[in-house]
Amino acid sequence: MQLDCYYKNDKIHYIYKIKNDTSIYSFSKNLTNDSTIKSYIDFKLTLNKTIIIERIKYKVSKYQSVNKRNYFYNDAYGLLLVSGNDKQGYFLTISYNSISESIIQSIVNDTTGFFICNVSLPPQNSNSVIFLKNI
């Protein structure tokens, strides 16, 4: 999988592509206002959480759509995790390196209600980029 991102006006645009250059997903985020991620539907900011990995703080923002799908976003890594609600037991993770993998693990293992699905991550090899899990 390939991630292309570019800046246009006051937004950052993310485009996820597979090897044959076919776009499989895209979204944009306003650079000056964190309240919404724009995709095929809008995702509204519901909560921010600070996750500490190797003594460095990472702000993770949780966005939610009207159908209760959750996006977990970090400014340094972009989209990290997409999850359904309790009835939609699926998720997608996108990891870029060991730090992003640790942030994803922290989100999934959170016990404060930040991540609401009761699922576990599939095993990950060192070069993996994306996982999709249906339960």
C-alpha positions in Angstrom: 0.0 0.0 0.0 1.1 3.5 -0.8 0.2 6.7 1.0 0.2 10.0 -1.0 -0.5 13.2 0.8 -0.5 16.7 -0.4 -1.5 20.2 0.8 -4.0 22.3 -1.0 -5.3 25.5 0.3 -5.8 25.0 4.1 -6.2 21.2 4.0 -4.0 18.1 4.0 -5.3 15.3 1.7 -4.4 11.7 2.2 -4.8 9.1 -0.6 -4.2 5.4 0.0 -3.4 3.4 -3.1 -2.6 -0.2 -3.8 0.3 -1.3 -6.0 -1.4 -0.7 -9.4 -1.9 2.9 -8.4 -5.6 2.4 -7.7 -6.9 4.7 -5.1 -8.7 2.7 -2.4 -9.4 5.4 0.2 -9.0 9.1 0.7 -9.8 11.8 3.2 -8.9 15.4 4.0 -8.4 17.3 7.2 -8.3 21.1 7.7 -5.0 22.3 8.9 -6.4 25.0 11.2 -9.5 23.3 12.5 -9.4 19.8 14.0 -13.2 19.4 14.3 -13.9 17.3 11.1 -12.2 14.8 8.8 -13.8 14.8 5.4 -14.2 11.6 3.5 -17.3 10.1 1.7 -19.0 11.3 4.9 -17.9 13.7 7.6 -16.2 12.4 10.8 -16.6 14.7 13.8 -13.9 15.0 16.5 -15.2 13.3 19.7 -12.1 12.9 21.9 -8.4 13.5 22.1 -6.0 11.3 24.1 -2.3 11.6 24.8 -0.4 8.3 24.4 3.2 8.1 25.7 5.6 5.9 23.8 9.3 5.8 24.7 8.8 9.0 26.8 7.4 10.9 23.8 3.8 12.2 23.9 1.5 11.5 20.9 -1.8 13.2 20.6 -4.4 10.8 19.1 -7.7 12.2 18.0 -10.9 10.1 17.8 -13.4 11.0 15.1 -16.8 9.4 14.6 -19.3 9.3 11.8 -23.1 9.3 12.0 -23.0 5.5 11.5 -20.6 5.2 14.5 -17.5 4.3 12.6 -14.4 5.6 14.4 -11.2 7.1 13.0 -8.1 7.4 15.1 -5.7 10.0 13.7 -2.3 11.4 14.7 -0.7 14.4 13.1 2.6 12.6 12.6 1.2 9.4 11.1 -2.2 10.3 9.7 -4.9 7.6 10.0 -3.9 4.8 12.3 -7.0 2.8 12.9 -10.6 2.6 11.7 -13.2 0.7 13.8 -16.8 0.0 13.7 -19.1 0.3 16.7 -19.9 -2.6 19.0 -22.2 -4.2 16.4 -19.7 -3.7 13.6 -16.8 -5.8 14.7 -14.2 -4.9 12.2 -11.3 -2.7 12.0 -8.4 -1.5 9.8 -5.0 -0.6 11.1 -2.3 1.2 9.2 1.2 1.1 10.7 4.3 2.8 9.4 6.9 1.8 12.0 7.3 0.5 15.5 6.1 3.7 17.1 2.9 3.7 15.1 2.4 0.0 15.9 2.8 0.9 19.6 0.3 3.7 19.4 -2.2 1.4 17.7 -1.6 -1.2 20.5 -2.2 1.5 23.1 -5.5 2.5 21.5 -6.8 -1.1 21.2 -5.7 -2.0 24.8 -7.1 1.2 26.3 -9.5 0.6 29.2 -11.0 4.1 29.5 -13.5 3.8 26.7 -11.4 5.6 24.1 -11.5 2.5 21.9 -14.9 0.7 22.3 -14.6 -2.5 20.2 -13.7 -5.7 22.1 -11.2 -7.1 19.6 -7.5 -7.9 19.5 -5.0 -7.1 16.8 -3.9 -9.8 14.4 -0.2 -10.7 14.5 2.0 -8.3 12.5 5.1 -9.0 10.6 7.8 -6.3 10.5 7.0 -5.1 7.0 3.3 -5.0 7.2 1.4 -1.9 6.3 -2.3 -2.7 6.6 -4.6 -5.2 8.3 -8.3 -5.8 7.9 -10.0 -8.0 10.4 -13.6 -9.1 10.4 -15.0 -10.7 13.5 
